[in-house]
Amino acid sequence: MSEGNVYDWLQRRPLLLDVPLAVVLALLGLVVLGEGHGIGWAVVGLANLALVWRRTRPALAFAVVSVALALRVVPTSSLLPGDIAFLVALYSLAAYDRRRGVRLAGLAVAALGSAIAGLRFSATSGRVPGPGEFVFTYLACAAGSVAAWALGDLKRARLQRLADLQDRAERVERERDQELRLAAQNERAAVAREMHDVVAHALSVIVVQADGAAYAAERSPDGALARSVGALETIGATARDALGETRRLVGVLRDPQSGAELAPTGGVAQLDDLVAGVRAAGVPVTLTVRGAERQRPVGLDLAAYRVVQESLTNVIKHAGPGASAAVDVDQTDSLLRISVCDNGVGPTGADDGRGHGLPGMRERVVVHGGTLTAGPRAGGGFEVLATLPTEGRR
């Protein structure tokens, strides 16, 4: 066991030190006191054995030692080795009692005791001590008392600093754990948002295709089978894509160590495939991309892709039959501007903030320092306009 471990082990078991100390000091006082002092023996023994409580109840131990030593001067007028118990008790009071008033009271008692010691212990053969003898004895006792109190006060300050450092370390650890939990929650929220975008878009396409297949099968006998087969093929392909995305995202939730699976799967370069899927769902969509393809952060590129995807999903769900949509992407060195508009009936008013799609898009854009507006167009239909700064984000 190392020296530090031994010290820590003893600190957690103070009685292993305090009991032997109290016994040794008591025996020293009793031996020096000699025979014929029954009351003195009892007082000296009580004064020293009270040191057993010097850490747990320092004020009580100091009070017992002080009273006992005040009574001890009656049978003898000489200093005894056991009188060091007073200095130990005073040190313990200054070190372990948290009440400032009690600690200062102990110092005042020590000053009074030094004056009594100057009168009692400097007298010889019953003679009243002279001023020089009194002052010397008083200063010697007072110096010892002040030194013991000061050492105890330094010990208390050190213990307080250690307690503060430990509390700070525990607080930092709690804050770190909380930050880790918040990071995990944010990651899961991002994954949930990805699942919403993927599943909502795919299911919207599936619903439109299923309705179209049912209508073709029931209302149009001529060529109905061929049209139904095409719609069902689109349903199958969209469902398989959504299933693959869902499995990937759920796999991330199950395995937090999977870093590769967190890679984004969409960007401006994949908008052609996205628009083609929406056209296959029966909604005419035009895609215009201006400007040369530029290198952008994958997170920003994914945010642009999700804005278009969610906007087209809303067109499928809300624009109504016969509606068409136009996607316009303008790429410059400093800005990425995305506009998705339709000519359908759309919502009757501006975004009220109660849905999940538009708030999710706005949150994605704001994270990258951009802005997003959404609302009815003046000539009819609905428009989503997102602006993402790209300068200095490579």
PETA-V341763 format. One record per residue. OMEGA is omega in whole degrees, 0 to 359 (999 if undefined). Layout:
omega
OMEGA
OMEGA
This chain:
omega
182
182
179
179
177
180
179
180
179
179
178
179
187
181
178
176
187
180
176
179
180
181
181
180
178
179
178
180
182
180
181
182
176
183
176
179
183
179
179
177
181
182
180
178
179
183
183
180
177
180
177
182
188
178
184
179
186
181
179
180
179
180
180
180
181
180
181
180
174
177
184
182
180
182
182
180
180
177
179
178
181
180
176
177
179
179
178
180
179
176
182
178
180
185
193
178
184
184
183
180
180
179
178
176
176
177
178
176
178
178
178
178
177
177
178
178
179
179
188
190
178
179
178
178
177
181
176
183
176
181
181
179
180
182
181
181
180
182
179
179
180
179
178
180
180
179
179
180
181
177
177
179
175
177
180
179
179
178
180
178
179
179
179
179
179
178
179
179
178
179
178
179
178
180
178
178
179
178
178
178
179
178
178
179
178
179
179
176
178
179
178
178
177
180
178
182
183
186
181
180
183
181
177
177
181
181
181
181
179
178
179
179
179
180
180
182
186
191
185
182
183
178
183
183
181
180
179
179
179
179
180
177
177
178
181
181
179
180
179
177
180
179
178
178
180
178
179
182
177
176
176
179
181
183
181
181
183
181
183
184
179
183
179
184
181
178
180
180
181
182
178
178
180
181
179
178
178
177
179
177
176
179
178
181
173
181
177
178
180
180
180
178
183
178
180
173
183
179
179
179
178
179
178
179
182
177
178
182
181
179
179
175
178
176
180
186
192
188
179
182
177
182
175
184
178
178
181
180
180
183
174
181
186
188
171
184
183
177
176
181
179
179
181
180
177
175
181
181
180
180
179
176
184
178
180
185
182
175
178
177
181
179
178
184
181
179
181
176
182
179
178
174
181
179
180
176
181
182
182
182
186
182
172
182
180
178
183
176
181
182
179
182
181
999
